[in-house]
Amino acid sequence: APVSSMTEEIEVYLGHLQECIDHCGSRARLIIGADVNAALGTRRGRHDRVLGRYGLPRRNDAGTQLYHFLAANELCVTTTFFAGRSKKTGKTRYATWYHPNKLSTRRRFQNDHIIVRQRDFKLTTKAARMELSGVNTDHRAVAMDFRDGEERPLRIDRSKLQDGEIVDQFQAAFREAFEVRQ
């Protein structure tokens, strides 16, 4: 993504991202991991479905543009819905990029995000910044645990039981499964 001060490039970037989303179709599960160079902040109100209540509260102009884009496409930022606590220290950790100017007071930014459709958010079990060692970068990785959603019990289409051949196949499979268990 372009740096946050490049407004025209951000619009082009979001246009390309819109093309990708449209190409996937509305029924596809969508997972976008990106360094968007946009500080989104945290939840704006009780009914905000784009952002959660966790993260760095700072928001910049690029973050405002991205927020409206995400809202229009019914997307949400998973990394803002989970508390990012370090197991070792217990401290919260949300910053994914640190400004190289060590004298700056506004040095920490949450610019890297994982984005999913709002309807698929319920499949997200965890999302947070990761601690990696041995990787030389000024960014911190983000990760997400996501169920595939195929864990639902199978539905039986009872109308198929009107077909005699299918009934015979079902009964044979049932008998075979029952015999194995005895």
C-alpha positions as CSV (number, residue, x, y, z in Angstrom):
1,A,0.0,0.0,0.0
2,P,1.2,3.5,-0.6
3,V,2.4,5.6,2.4
4,S,-0.4,7.3,4.3
5,S,0.3,10.8,2.9
6,M,-0.2,9.8,-0.7
7,T,-4.0,10.4,-1.1
8,E,-4.2,9.8,-4.8
9,E,-2.2,6.6,-4.6
10,I,-4.3,5.4,-1.8
11,E,-7.4,5.8,-4.0
12,V,-5.8,3.8,-6.8
13,Y,-4.7,1.1,-4.3
14,L,-8.3,0.9,-2.9
15,G,-9.6,0.7,-6.5
16,H,-7.3,-2.3,-7.2
17,L,-8.4,-3.9,-3.9
18,Q,-12.0,-3.4,-4.9
19,E,-11.4,-5.1,-8.2
20,C,-9.9,-8.1,-6.3
21,I,-12.9,-8.3,-4.0
22,D,-15.3,-8.1,-6.9
23,H,-13.4,-10.8,-8.7
24,C,-13.7,-13.2,-5.8
25,G,-17.5,-12.9,-5.7
26,S,-19.8,-12.2,-2.8
27,R,-20.1,-15.9,-1.7
28,A,-16.3,-16.5,-1.4
29,R,-14.6,-16.4,2.0
30,L,-12.2,-13.5,1.8
31,I,-9.0,-13.2,3.9
32,I,-6.8,-10.2,3.2
33,G,-3.5,-9.8,5.1
34,A,-1.9,-6.5,4.3
35,D,0.5,-3.7,5.3
36,V,-2.0,-1.0,4.5
37,N,0.0,1.9,5.9
38,A,-3.2,3.1,7.5
39,A,-3.8,3.6,11.2
40,L,-7.4,2.6,11.7
41,G,-7.8,3.1,15.4
42,T,-10.4,1.2,17.4
43,R,-14.2,0.9,17.5
44,R,-16.1,4.1,16.8
45,G,-19.3,3.2,18.5
46,R,-21.4,0.3,19.9
47,H,-22.6,-0.7,16.5
48,D,-19.3,-0.5,14.7
49,R,-18.8,-3.8,12.9
50,V,-15.6,-2.8,11.1
51,L,-13.3,-2.4,14.1
52,G,-13.1,-4.0,17.5
53,R,-12.2,-2.4,20.8
54,Y,-8.5,-3.4,20.9
55,G,-5.5,-1.8,19.4
56,L,-3.8,1.6,19.2
57,P,-6.4,4.4,19.2
58,R,-4.6,6.6,16.7
59,R,-6.3,7.1,13.4
60,N,-4.9,9.0,10.3
61,D,-6.4,10.2,7.0
62,A,-5.5,7.0,5.3
63,G,-7.1,5.0,8.1
64,T,-10.3,7.0,7.6
65,Q,-10.3,6.3,3.9
66,L,-9.7,2.6,4.5
67,Y,-12.4,2.5,7.2
68,H,-15.0,3.8,4.8
69,F,-13.9,1.3,2.1
70,L,-14.1,-1.6,4.6
71,A,-17.6,-0.5,5.8
72,A,-18.9,-0.2,2.3
73,N,-17.7,-3.7,1.5
74,E,-18.9,-5.2,4.8
75,L,-15.4,-6.1,5.9
76,C,-13.8,-6.1,9.3
77,V,-10.3,-5.9,10.8
78,T,-9.9,-9.1,12.9
79,T,-6.8,-7.9,14.7
80,T,-8.8,-5.2,16.5
81,F,-11.3,-7.7,18.0
82,F,-8.8,-9.6,20.2
83,A,-6.7,-8.5,23.2
84,G,-3.1,-8.8,22.2
85,R,-1.5,-9.8,25.5
86,S,2.1,-11.1,25.6
87,K,2.2,-14.5,27.4
88,K,5.6,-13.6,28.9
89,T,5.0,-10.1,30.1
90,G,1.2,-9.7,30.1
91,K,1.6,-6.3,28.3
92,T,-0.6,-5.4,25.4
93,R,1.1,-5.4,22.0
94,Y,-0.6,-3.9,19.0
95,A,2.1,-1.9,17.2
96,T,3.1,-3.6,13.9
97,W,5.5,-0.9,12.7
98,Y,7.8,1.5,14.5
99,H,8.8,4.8,13.0
100,P,12.6,4.9,12.6
101,N,12.9,8.3,14.3
102,K,13.6,7.1,17.9
103,L,13.0,10.7,19.2
104,S,9.4,10.7,18.0
105,T,6.7,10.5,20.6
106,R,4.3,9.0,18.1
107,R,6.5,6.2,17.1
108,R,4.2,3.1,17.3
109,F,1.7,2.3,14.6
110,Q,-0.8,-0.5,13.9
111,N,-0.5,-0.6,10.1
112,D,-0.6,-4.3,9.4
113,H,-4.0,-6.0,9.5
114,I,-6.0,-9.1,8.6
115,I,-9.3,-8.3,7.0
116,V,-12.3,-10.7,6.5
117,R,-16.0,-10.3,5.6
118,Q,-18.1,-9.4,8.6
119,R,-20.3,-12.4,8.0
120,D,-17.3,-14.7,8.3
121,F,-15.8,-13.1,11.4
122,K,-17.5,-15.7,13.6
123,L,-15.1,-18.2,12.1
124,T,-12.1,-16.3,13.5
125,T,-10.9,-17.7,16.8
126,K,-7.8,-15.5,17.3
127,A,-6.0,-12.7,15.6
128,A,-3.0,-10.8,16.9
129,R,0.5,-9.5,16.3
130,M,3.1,-12.2,16.4
131,E,6.6,-12.2,17.9
132,L,9.1,-13.5,15.4
133,S,12.8,-13.8,15.8
134,G,15.4,-14.0,13.1
135,V,13.5,-11.9,10.7
136,N,15.1,-8.6,9.8
137,T,12.2,-6.2,9.2
138,D,10.8,-3.0,10.8
139,H,7.3,-4.6,10.8
140,R,5.7,-7.2,13.2
141,A,3.8,-10.0,11.6
142,V,0.1,-10.5,12.3
143,A,-1.6,-13.9,12.3
144,M,-5.1,-15.3,12.6
145,D,-6.7,-18.6,13.5
146,F,-9.7,-19.3,11.3
147,R,-12.0,-22.3,11.2
148,D,-13.0,-23.5,7.8
149,G,-16.7,-23.5,8.7
150,E,-17.2,-27.1,7.4
151,E,-17.8,-28.4,10.9
152,R,-21.5,-28.2,10.7
153,P,-23.5,-31.5,10.9
154,L,-24.5,-32.8,7.5
155,R,-28.1,-32.1,6.6
156,I,-30.2,-35.0,5.3
157,D,-32.3,-34.3,2.3
158,R,-35.3,-36.4,3.1
159,S,-36.8,-35.9,-0.3
160,K,-34.1,-38.2,-1.7
161,L,-35.5,-41.0,0.5
162,Q,-38.5,-41.2,-2.0
163,D,-36.2,-42.7,-4.5
164,G,-36.1,-46.5,-4.1
165,E,-32.5,-47.0,-5.3
166,I,-31.2,-44.3,-2.8
167,V,-33.3,-46.0,0.0
168,D,-31.6,-49.3,-0.8
169,Q,-28.1,-47.7,-0.8
170,F,-28.9,-46.0,2.5
171,Q,-30.1,-49.2,4.2
172,A,-27.1,-51.2,3.0
173,A,-24.7,-48.5,4.3
174,F,-26.5,-48.3,7.6
175,R,-26.4,-52.2,8.0
176,E,-22.7,-52.2,7.2
177,A,-22.0,-49.5,9.7
178,F,-24.1,-51.2,12.3
179,E,-22.4,-54.6,11.8
180,V,-18.9,-53.1,12.2
181,R,-19.8,-51.6,15.6
182,Q,-21.2,-54.9,17.0
